[in-house]
Amino acid sequence: MRWHYKRVDLDIGDVAQASFDERLARLGLEGWELITTIQHARHGYSHEVHLLFKRPAVDKGELAAE
């Protein structure tokens, strides 16, 4: 199986916002699955978080068959 990958970069403070939940829900509806998070620390403090998502790649032939 092939995969598409997506990285979403956020300020760590955005995670506590309601819009963060909405964004995660929208990505889920689009077929994206959260696979890991990476905190990006600068000067000893985490300011940014990277969210890594994946979803199955769809071949053009598969679309024609549907």
C-alpha positions in Angstrom: 0.0 0.0 0.0 1.2 3.5 -0.8 0.7 6.5 1.5 0.4 10.2 1.3 1.9 12.2 4.2 1.0 15.6 5.5 2.8 17.8 8.2 0.8 20.4 10.1 2.9 22.9 12.1 1.3 24.6 15.0 2.3 27.0 17.8 2.0 24.9 21.0 -0.6 27.4 22.4 -3.0 26.6 19.5 -3.5 23.1 20.8 -5.7 24.4 23.6 -8.0 26.2 21.2 -11.4 24.9 20.0 -10.3 25.6 16.4 -7.6 22.9 16.9 -10.3 20.3 17.6 -12.2 21.4 14.5 -9.1 21.2 12.4 -8.4 17.6 13.6 -12.0 16.6 12.9 -11.8 18.1 9.4 -8.5 16.2 8.6 -10.1 13.0 9.9 -13.1 13.5 7.6 -10.6 13.9 4.7 -9.1 10.5 5.6 -6.0 11.7 7.4 -4.8 9.7 10.4 -2.5 11.2 13.0 0.6 9.0 13.2 2.9 11.0 15.5 3.7 14.4 17.0 7.1 16.1 17.3 7.7 19.0 19.6 10.2 21.6 18.3 12.1 23.2 21.1 14.0 26.5 20.8 16.2 27.7 23.6 15.0 24.9 25.9 11.3 25.7 25.4 8.7 24.0 23.2 7.1 26.6 21.0 6.0 24.6 18.1 4.5 21.1 17.5 4.6 19.2 14.2 1.7 16.8 13.6 2.3 14.0 11.0 -0.6 12.4 9.2 -1.0 9.7 6.6 -3.8 8.5 4.4 -3.8 5.8 1.7 -2.7 7.0 -1.7 -5.3 6.4 -4.4 -4.2 5.3 -7.8 -6.1 6.8 -10.8 -7.0 3.3 -11.8 -8.7 2.7 -8.5 -10.8 5.8 -9.0 -12.0 4.6 -12.3 -13.0 1.3 -10.9 -15.2 2.9 -8.2 
